[in-house]
Structure formats: C-alpha cells, structure tokens
Amino acid sequence: MTVAAVHGGGIADHIHPEPQSFIRRYIFSIDHKIIGIQYIITGFVFLVLSGMLAELIRVQLMHANGGLVSNDTYNEIYSVHGSAMVWLVIIPLVTGGFGNFVMPLQIGARDVAFPWLNMLSFWMFPVAGLMLFSSFLIGAPVAGWTEYPPMSLQAGPGTSMWCAAIFLIGVSSTLTGINFLVTILKMRAPGMTFTRMPLFVWAQLATAPLSMVATTALAAALAALFIERQFGVPFYDPTKGGSPILWQHMFWFYSHPAVYIMILPAFGIISEVLPTFSRKPIFGYKMIAFSSVAIALAGFMVWAHHMFTSGLAPFLQLPFMILTFVIGVPTGIKIFSWMATLWGGKIHFTSSMLFAIGFLALFTFGGITGILLAAVPFDFHVHGTYFVVAHFHYVLVGGSLMGIFAGTYYWFPKMTGRLMNEFWGRLHFWLFFIGFNGTFLPMHWLGILGMPRRVPVYDPQFQGWNQFESIMSFVMTLGILIFFANLLVSIRNGKKGGANPWNARTLEWQIPSPPHYYNFKNIPAVYALPYDFSEPLPYTGLENELTDSPAPATAGAH
Amino acid sequence: MAVATLPHAQTADHGEVDRLYAETRDLRLNGFLLFLVSDVVLFSSFIFAYLYMRNTGQGWPPPGINRLDVAFAALNSVVLFGSGATMHYALENWKHGNFGRYAGLMVATIVLGAMFLCGQGYEYTTLYFREHVSWAGSGIFGASFFTLTGMHGFHVFVGVWYLTVLLLQSVHGVYTKQKYFGLTAGTLYWHFVDVIWVVLFSIFYLI
C-alpha cells in the first residue's frame, strides 16, 4: 500500500508521519506516548499544588482553634483540594496518563483510534486546571468538592468558574473514553482476543464507558447549576420550586461511577506489577478481567448510598445498601486473586512492587470501611464525620495514588529508557506508607467519636490526635518530595534500563525504551496470554523490533 | 530479540498482517456512534431532572400555567419527522448514484429543519408574550421546558448547518459513491435528533 493512499483516504490515521518540528512533536503532539507523558507531567504538577492545599488544611488543624486562615478561606482550600485531586490528579493520571502511554502499546497498536481528538482532550485538561485554581482570585468554591446546593448557589463567582472548569475536564474525559473504547475494541493486534488482553487493557476497557456515560450526566448537572447561578433559572433552589436533592442524585450518578474511574485503572496497574515481580502467572485472569466489568456495571446502581441522610425514602435505602454490599464481591475476587498470585511466587521487592503490596493492604482496609459506610444504620452515625474522610483517603490515596506510584516506577524505564533509583524509591515508599497511615488511621476513631469534617475549628479533646496526624502528614509529604526528586534526577542520570528491565511479558516491553514513534515495525501476532512466565513469549513478528532494520514505510514519510 | 518457536505459531507474512491492519480501519463511524450515545446520556440526565421535579411539585403543569398547545406542536413534529424521511431517502439516493434526487432531498431536509426551528420560535414567543411563561420566571416548568426543548432546538440548529455543509461538500466532490462517511454521520445525527424529539414531545405534550 502506498503512503498516499493511507493519508489521502483519511483512513488509518494512527499511522501518521513523524513530525519534525519541536512544537508538533512535544507540545501539540498527536502521538499517544507524548500525550500520555504530558498528562502525567501536568497531573503531577496539580498533585503538588493540591498537596500544598492539603498541608494548609493540616497546619490549620494543628490547633483546635485553627488560626492559620480564616474560616471562609478554609472552606475554599478544602473545596479546591478535593476537586483538584479528583478531576485534575487521579482521573487524568490513571486514564489519560497511563492509559494513553501504555494501552496502545499493550494491544499492539500504533496509536489510539483518533489521535487528533486525543490531543484536544489533553489540552482541555491544563486549561480546566488553570480555571479551577484561578477561581481563588475571585472567591473559590466553598461547598466542598460535591458543591451541594443551596450553599453552592449562594457562594461567590468562583463557583461558576468551578462549574465551567469541571465541565471542561468532563468533556475531555468523555472524549478520552470514546477514544479508548474504539481503540480497544477495534485496534488490537491480530490474535489478541478479549481473553488474551493484558489486565491493564481490561481495566481501561471497563473504565472507558464509565468516563463516557457518567461524565456526560455530570455535565448536565453542572450545566444546570451554572445556568441557575448565572441566569436564575430554578433547578435546585427549593424556594423557587427546585430541589437540592436533585443535584445530589445527578451529582452522585456521576460521582459514584467516578470512584471506579479512579480505581479500576489502578487495579489494572497492580495486575501488571504483581505477576511481573512474583514471576508467576496471574491467578484467576478471567475473574479479575470480568470482575472489573461487573464493578463498572454495578457502579451505576449504587449512587444513592451517598444520600442516606438526605431524606432518601426508606424503601430505597435497603436496595441501595444491598447493591453496595454486592460490589464488595467482585472487589473481593480481585483481592483474593492478587494474594493468590503472590502465594508461592519468587517475589522481587522493587519500589514498584512495594507500592503494589502496600496498595493491597491499604485498599482492602479502605474497601472494608466502605462496606461499613454502606450499612444504613452505621452511615447515619458517621455521615459527615472524619470517618468518611478516612475511608475515601484510604481508597483514593492508599488505592489510586499508590497504584499511580507503582505504575510510575514500573513504566518510567519504558518512557525514558532509564530506571528510577531503587534506594530513594524504597525510602519514598516507607515514608509515604507510614506517613499515610499516621495521617488517616486516627481519623477513623475521631470520626466515630463525632469529629465533623469540613470544619476549621473543633472540640479541643481531639487536638492530640490532630497534631499527630499533621506531623505524620509532613512525613508523607517528605516521601512525595523524595519521589519527585528521584523522578527528575533519574530522567537524566538514571541507570540505563534497556528494552525490558523487569523481564516483563506484555507487548510494550518487547520494543525499545523509549519506543519508536511508530511503536512497532511490524504489528505482532498474539497467540496466548502474556502471563505464563515459564512458557516462551506468545508473539510472532517481533524479530526486527530490537535490530536496525528499517522502519515501516508509512511512519518515516516526510 | 530471540523468540522461541511456539508449537502453534504459523508462518504469517508480517508485511501482509501490517497491510491488512492498516487498510481495514476506518473507525470514525464507531467514534461517532459513541458520541451520540454520550449525547443521549446528556438528554437523559435533563429528562430525569424534569421528571423528578415534575413528580415532587404540586401537579403538572404547576398552578397558574396552562397546558401546552399540543395541536401546534404535533404539526411541528410532523415537519421534523418528515425531514427524517427525506434525509433517509437522500442517503439512499446517494448510495445509488442519483445525485440530482439526493441534492433535492437534502435541500428539502434542510428547509424542513429550518421550518421546525421557526415553529419552535413561534411557540416560544407565544408562550412568552401571551402566556407569560419564561425560562427564569416560571419556576420549574419554565426551567425544564425551555432548557430541554432549547437544547433540542440547538441540536436541530447545529444539524441544519451541518447538513448545509455536507451538501456543499458533496457538490464539491468531497464524497464518492463508495466513501461518504460524512453523509452517514449527518444522517445518523439527524435521526438522533428526531428520536430525541419523540421522547420530548411525549413527556412534555402528551403526559
């Protein structure tokens, strides 16, 4: 086939010619690998910013009477901290970041289905982030990341800015979901049937429809909030016939699936890291794969468990409680399969593996408190207390963020060709793990004792534990700073890793690090699962990848 | 890198695999369908909001507001559904190479779409000036009615321009008898707008 036929006909967009100018190559790139790295860098920048907000919260809570910032400013800080961590850090990192970089490589594709759309999705992300953070200049949102009306209707202009920013990042997320879904369904290498896909790809496949469907529902809720704030059209204001509960339904119909948008790709990362460093086939491949889909489907039917105390009719409480318990089953299947993968394996305690094992412990803990919170009587007692804060930090930081760290140590050599330093990596893990538990474990009992969340001052009897938490949060922050230092130094000075430093078996490790622009000289054929460590690699057509043989004709054109 | 031979490995010509892989991939239709799915969700969320508010208020329409004019809206719906039919036959004629009929039917679709928009404009002005029902001033009735039908009207408006662009493109030879993705997408979009209107008409005018 001639080059002209490929580009003239508009088909096969994914084999686009390699751009030569710096701007088209690294700034407005349509290459999924560059876009993935752009997402990761931007996400980490926002991680630093919202981490600083978190430390402001902890410094304020050092003393029962507060004193660092005013009460209004405190509201702004935790609202932006929560919004930024969810929409600007975790979701873009696990889907746009690792999803973009790793998924096309793992399915043997040269790019995602719509590379140009991918670039558009990425560039909405920093713009939305700047909008969210610049809302501080005009009075940031104050009603928490959930922005319940009527408070969000009464707050200053920053809340409208928040609506616009989250709407924009939502559009980005929807487009990424469409892009990934088409890519995974249609662009797998020959022979890669559904039950031969790596588990990270399965996780992205389960996540993409969530990003696509749930985020659009959020867009509707945000549009209505924006319209009501700007034009006075009543949706949520009870004095004009609207309903604040309506917002909660629409918001949680998105935000509960969003919890799985944040955790499913992290599950995928863990499912790659554990077998590689146990040198053992993953236990229960199909169960792990299908349970992701089960979680994604069930995730749409449990949103009202966030609303037990909002006046939800009692006959609705029971089904939502039971359905939420049911989600524990596929999640438990995953946990047990991962533990069985470790069982009898030859475990290599690399930094990546430490984070994966830490993930297992912390996510399981957070999952169990989630089951407790789903029980209506218990939820009535602890709703709106620090118990809830402890729960979601265990699943989002102990779960998703630990997964992100595991993935960073694991795929950094593929992105840069160099390894991250193992000593500093382990130090990062231990500081982070100890600091994290020290910060969030005491919140469980503070919550049960009745310390409410989202307050700048609190009962002096809780001061001792709060001071302990704040000090431990500095330890956690120190760990993260070591991580960033390690990351920056390793880009230039890390040990050379070669194509496959971990002896991993998925497709991305069979090509050079960093991969060529066109990823694969020849699209390989796939014959089996990538996890059977004792068998020969189940691919053919990769013979030329690590040699000097010429690139495919389509990729080298102008 | 050395790859041990698998017992089940076949000796495929990889140039051939590569070529097939590149040639069989026109994925725009898949992407466009998924975009329509996400648009359905957007409408569904607002429809959920409308039904939710409707069922928590005191009766519908709320006290002080008259029922909507079903007869006029039904007539206007016929115009829109008619445009769906002309759109369908426009694409069929394109596939069979009847360019003249295709162009005529496309013009008919665009005109009918514009007529629907004019009808909606007439309905809005009647509501506003005669019944004093407005977007922000009539409680949840005005909020839900104008937001949902306005969103739909905006989709029709975009569709009218989209079809106009497609018609101009096809006049300039962008599409061939074999390759006409834009026309397929335009048809799908137009049918999507029709189907949404079936739902909106039912829930606002009939129940």
Interface residues (C-beta under 8 A of the other chain):
Chain A: M1 V6 G9 G10 I11 A12 H14 I15 A113 F114 L117 T174 G177 I178 N179 L181 V182 L185 K186 M187 A189 P190 M212 V213 T216 A217 A219 A220 A221 A224 I227 F231 G232 V233 P234 F235 K240 G241 G242 S243 L246 H249 M250 F253 A499 Q510 N522 I523 A525 Y527 A528 P536 L537 P538 Y539 T540 G541 L542 E543 E545 L546 P552 T554
Chain B: M1 V3 A4 T5 L6 H8 A9 Q10 A12 H14 G15 V17 D18 R19 L20 Y21 A22 E23 R25 D26 L27 R28 N30 G31 L34 F35 V37 S38 D39 V41 L42 S44 S45 F46 F48 A49 Y52 M53 T56 G57 P62 W135 A136 G139 I140 G142 A143 F146 T147 K179 F181
